[in-house]
Amino acid sequence: MFIHTTAVTNPMMVVSIFLNIKRLHAMMRQLESAAFQPKSQKEFLYVYKWKRSSYLIKKLFYGVNIFLVTIGPILAMLQGKTAPIATYIPPWIHWRIYFWFQSTVSVYNATMASIYVSVLTTLLIEAIIQVACLKQRLLCTEDKNSLVECIKRHLEIIVFIERLQHICKIGLSVVFISGVTFIELVFMIPYLSEMIMIIYIHCFYGSILASESEEIAYSLFSSKWVSADVSHKRNLAIFMIFSNKKITIRLAGGMLTMTLPLFVQIIRTAYAYFNVLQSID
């Protein structure tokens, strides 16, 4: 059942990108704009660190998928199985045809998942980069003009996050709910490992985004406001109140927040379901 289910869910993830292609283009224009470009040495270091992280994550995910789609058919052939994944084979289909059908579908599923996860992970890391650079710029804020620029950039980041969340809400919601509901994954260690990796990576970067956004108000407080005029201090206080809210990615209609506590909750729930099934058997 799993291979047939993923054959539907993985295209859904990619289709959700194409349905939001205008938002994706708008996000790319934002990233190319002057406001989103690093200006100081520390900002360039932030960009380098997180871009490198994005590159390593993509290499890891593509490597894992290539390993899984390669090792599955090889192990099945060595063990003399008639299909890479245990399933019902209709009597009117030759086992070799079904064997290569399953192998092809596995490659197709891995490609769809790789495209979707790579795009979303890259955009999520770009959001983290922008929040980290904004924090650094706020520390150097001295006058009204620089504060206004930071406020505009903060609003642009919020728009960027809202667009990202709109792209995430279909595909990633399916993946996260699948982490709880597909109990048969417990018996398929390679696919279970990949599912856990996808959920963990997104929850990890979602937690970093929330943590970085929480520190925006502290960066404002740490800026050079002591010797500023009353008007600047008032604007700073208003912006501090406005920026005090965490920036998070919410899934499943706002019921799930993409952070590490959600990952722990999914693992606990899946393990509880597994124990229930074991006790029934």
N, C-alpha and C positions, 0 to 999 in steps of 0.2 A: 504493500500500500504506500510505503514511504516514497518510492521512486516515482509513482504516479502522482502523488500529492505534490512533490517538489517540482514535477514537470509542469504543474499549474502555477504554484506560488512563485517560482523564480521568474517566469515571464511576466507575472503580475508586477513584480518589483521593477523590471526594466520598463514595462509599459507605463508605470507611474512616473518614470523619468521623462518619457516622451510626451506624456500628457501635460507635464509641467515644464516643457522645453523653453517656453517664454520666460518663466521664472528663472530657469537655469541660465539663460542668456543674460537676464538682468543682473543675476549674481556675478557672472563673469565680468560684466561691465563695471560693477561696483569694485571688484577686486583689481581691475585695471585702472581705476580712477586715481587721481593724485592724492585724495584723502586717505586711501588705503595703502599707500606706499610707505615703507619705513624711511625715517628721516635721520635718526641718530644711530650711533654705533651699537648701542644696546638693543635698539629695535632690529637692526640687521642681524644681531646674534640670536634674538628670539626667532626671527624668521628662519634662519639657518637651522636652528635646533629642531623646530617643529616640522619644517619641510623634510628634514632628514628622517624624522620619525614617520612621516607620511609615506616616504619612499620605502622604508624598511617594512612597514605594515603591508603595503601592497606586494612587496616581494615575498613576504611570509605567506600571505593569503594565496597568491598565485602558485607558490611552491607547494603548499599543502594540497591545493586542488589538483595540481598536476600529479602529485604523488598518489592521491586517492584514486583518480580515474585511471592511473596506470597500473597500480598494484592490485586493484580489485579484479580485473579480468585475468591477470597473470596468476594470482592465487587460486582463482576459481578453476583455471585450466590445470594447474598443478595438482589440485585436489580432485580433479575429475568431475567437477560440478557442471550441471547443464545451464546454469545462469549465475552471473556475478553476485546477484542479490537473490536470496531465497524467495521464491514466489511461485504462484500457480502458473504452469505452462499449459495452454490449451492443447489438447491432443491433435488438433488439426494443423499446428505450427511445428515445424522441425526445430529441435532444440538449438541447433547452430544459428538459425535465423533469429530466434529469441535471444540467444546469448549476445549476438552482436547488436541487436536492437537495444538491449539493456545497456550495453557498453556505450553505444552512441548517445542514448538518452542521458547517461551519467556525464559524458563530456559536455553535452548541451546544458545540463543543469549547472555544472561547475562554471561554465562560461558566463551564463546569465548571472549567477550569484557573484562571480568575481567582478563583473562590470558594475553591478549595483553597489556592492560593498565598497569597492575602490572609489567610486564617485562620491558616495556619502561620507566615507571616512576622510577623504581629501577636503571636502567642504566643511566638515566639522572641525578639522584641524585649522583650516583657514579662519574660521570663526574664533578659535582659541588664540590664533596669532593676532587678530585684530584687537581682541580684548586685552591681551598682554601688552601690545604696543600702546593702546590707549592709556593703560595704567602708567606706563613709563612717561608718556607725554604729559599726563596730569601732574606728575611729580615736578615737572619743570614749568608749570603754569604760574605766571607772574602778573599778568594783566587781563583786562576784560576781553581783548581780542583773542588771545590764546585760549581763554576759557570758552568763548563762543565757538571756536573751531573744534574744541574737544566735545562740546555738547552736540554739535552737528554730527561729528563722527560717531558719537554714542547712539544717536538716533539712526544713523545709517547702519550701524551694527545690529540694532534691534530689527530693522527691516530685513537685513540679511538673514538673521536667525529665523524670523517668521517665514520667509521664503523656504529656508532649509527645512523647517518643521512641516511645511505643507508638502514638500517632496517626500519626507520621511513617513508621513502619517499612514500611508497605505502599506508600502513594502515592509518597512521595519516593524510595524505593528503585527503583520502576519508572522514575521520571523520570531518576534518575542513571544507571541501567543503560542506559536509552534513549539517553542522551548518547553512549554508546560504540557501541551496536549498530546504531542507525538511520543507516547510512552514506548512505542516500539523502537525508538532510537536507543533506548537503554541496551538493547541487544545488538546494536550495530555501532561498535566502539568508534570506528573511524568517522562516521557521519555525526555521531554524538559529539566527538571532539571538535569537529568543524563548527557545529551549531553553537557549542559553548564558546568557541573562539570568537565567532561573529558577535554574539551577545555581549561577551566580556569587553571586547575592543570598543564597541559603541558605548557601553555603560561607563567604561574607564574614561574615554574622552568627554563624555557627557558630564561626568563628575568634575573633570578638570575645568570645563567651561563654566560650570556653576561656581566652582571655587574661585576661579579668576574673576568672574563678574562680581562676586561678593566683596572682593578687595578693591573695587573701584572707589567706593566711598572712603576707604582708608587712604588710598592714594591721593584723593582730594584733600583729606585732612592733613596729609604729609606734605602738601604743596607749599609754595612760598606765599602764604596769605596773610601772615602776621602784620607785615608792613603795608598791606594793600588798603585801598580806601573802603568806605562803608558799602558802597554800591557793589564792589567786587565781592566783598565778604557775604553780602546778602544773596547774590547770584550763586556763589559757591555753596551756601547752605541749602538753597533750593535744589540745586543739582545733586547735592549729596543725598537729600531725601529721595529724589526721583531715582537715583542710581542704586539705592539701597536694596532694591528687589533683585533676587537671583535671576539670571538668564538660564533657562533650562529648555530642553527638548522634551515635549510631551507627546505621548503616543496613545493609540486606542481611544481617540476622542477625549484626551485629557486625563484619562484614568491612570496612566502610567507615566512616571518621570524617568527619563533615561539617565540613571545614575547607578553607582555600584550597589546601593541597597536594593534596587530592583533586581540586579543580577543575583544577589544572595537569595532574594525572595523566590525567584524563578527556580533556582537550584533546589531550595528547600521544598517547594511545592512539587516539583518533578520527582524528587526522592520520596516524598510522602506518598504520591500516587503509585510509585514503583513498589513500595512496601505493602500498600493495600492489595495490589495485584498479586504479589508474592504470597500474601496470607490467604487470598482466595484460592490460588492454585494449591 
